[in-house]
Structure formats: C-alpha cells, structure tokens
Amino acid sequence: MLSDVRLSLPRWVADEVGDPEKRYVTSIDRMRLAVRLAERNVAEETGGPFGACIFESETGILVGAGVNVVVAESCSVAHAEAMSIMIAQQSRQAFDLGARGSPRMDLVTSAQPCAQCFGMIWWSGVSGLVIGARREDVEALTGFREGPLPRDWAARLENRAPLAPVRVERDCLRDQACEVLRRYREAGGALYHPGSARG
Ligand SMILES: [Zn+2]
C-alpha cells in the first residue's frame, strides 16, 4: 500500500507563470493569468479547462498556481483550485493561509468552484475569492456538473462568524473564461466525472 501522495502540474506551467517577482495588482491582472492557465491546459491537452491562482491580497505576489490535472494524475480531487491551494500551503508551509501575522491571500479561479472546492476554500484560510465563469456557464458550455453547492454559497463564505469572511467577486473576465470552456468542448475534451472512465 502507498503511504504518500504526490501531485504534479504540467511542466509548461512554470514557463507560463514566468517571473516570480511579478506583481499582479488588480483582479483583472490576476484573472488574466488564471484564464491563461486554463487556456493553455486545453491547448496542451494536459487536463480540463480550468486554471486558478493564489495571490497575496495586498502585494499581488503569486503564491501558488494550478490547473486541472484529474486525468493525468489519477486523482478526482486535483481540480485547479485544489492544486493552487495545496501548492500555496506547501510553499508557505502553512495549513492556514489566513494565519495571524501572515499576509492575506486571495484565490482567483477561472470558473466558479464546484462542491468540493467550495469546501476546500472554506478550510484553506483564503480571505478572498475571485471568479471568472459562472457555474451555469460551466454546466452549459462543457457538460460538467458542479455538485450540490449550497444555494447561498457566496453569502455563506462572506458571513461565517466566528471564522473570518471570504470576500467573493464574480464575473471577472467572464467572457474570456467562457471562451476557454467553449474551446474545450469544441476540441472534444473529456468529461471525467464519476462513471465516465473505463476500468
Ligand atoms: Zn472543483
């Protein structure tokens, strides 16, 4: 039996991210990178049409990037948001990205988080969430199903005393994010939901 888990991003991600000193100042700057990662994941055929990044809220420093690698890594949890959260936490050696005395962090994702990623965001310690495409875009344009999210998921993140709130910003570069979803479907990209794979 295995006793550890290793998950890797495609090699091209490091090139795409480039200069580690770069500051991503606005939500649009940050989303541009998340969408670009999603777009390249489709073009390189390395996974689903999703990209996500974690940034320090104030400085705009990139702390973690992720793309969907569910199929390549044989791992149903390896969504873009999950990869970016895990990489940010490992890189800062912190299970809590909202730890007192540490810089606040935001998750910027090309598409609305699914049921799993909603839970991961809840426990991650991020202070903000910026979203490109909406859930209905993902479902209509790709055929993926996003799972049983609470109807009031955004309000639950924003009002969760005694835990610190997670601010939610939606529709950031929504059209560009939707274009990537459309392209994935047109390219015949796989739907890797449960029951879709051959044993
Ligand atoms: Zn997800």
Residues whose N, C-alpha, C, O or C-beta is under 5 A from the ligand:
A	BS01	ZN	H79 P113 C114 Q116 C117
